Amino acid sequence: MMNIDVALIFADRIGVFVFALSGGIAAVRKEMDLFGVVVLAFLPAVGGGTLRDIILDQPVFWLDDTISLWLAAAGGLAAFFLHKAIEAFRPLRWADAVGLALFAVSGAAKAAELGHGFLIILIMGVMTATAGGLIRDVVANRDPLLLKEDIYATAALLGAAVYAGLTALGIASSYAFAAGFAAALILRGLAIIFHLSLPKPRL
């Protein structure tokens, strides 16, 4: 299996691009100009990871990994120039789901590598996956998916928990990473397909 450090870099870069794509599509739907589309693409692409690294007192990942910045810009440009083709496949929620699953587990893995406990691993996984999207939705004046779609942060929580639980049991990080990613993506996918949500209070 792939070394976990290589897997983390690979996952972060894929997540950056698909989150940038979702941010760019959201900007296009708001009829923003090219600059606005690229800026909004950056928010979900690097926002969650930036906040994670600041809280964990680690170097912000994109300072050394400038490829992530190029991928974020590429996602925004792709959304701007190819939005008609992309929209035909209704990719926003699915691109977001892939990014959510990748970032949830990569955020959890980074916290685990630094020796943090189970609760911190969960928090960092959820934060990495959702904070950038929350910023994107606020800037785009959209109802935040984090608050509107209950099986969103919950899917990130599941992915991080599966990763943390399996590594605590001594399962290789690469296998735990794959299992956590699959768990988060499957739960989010089921929520999209079947419109699942957590119970809400009766008013």
Buried (B, 14 or more C-beta within 10 A) or exposed (E): EEEBEEBBBEBBBBBBBBBBBBBBBBBBBBEBEEEBBBBBBBBBBBBBBBBBBEEBEEEBBBEEBEEBBBBBBBBBBBBBBBBEEBBEEEBBBBBBBBBBBBBBBBBBBBBBBEEBEBEBBBBBBBBBBBBBBBBBBEBBEEEBBBEEBBBBBBBBBBBBBBBBBBBEEEBEBBBBBBBBBBBBBBBBBEBBEEEBEEEEEEE
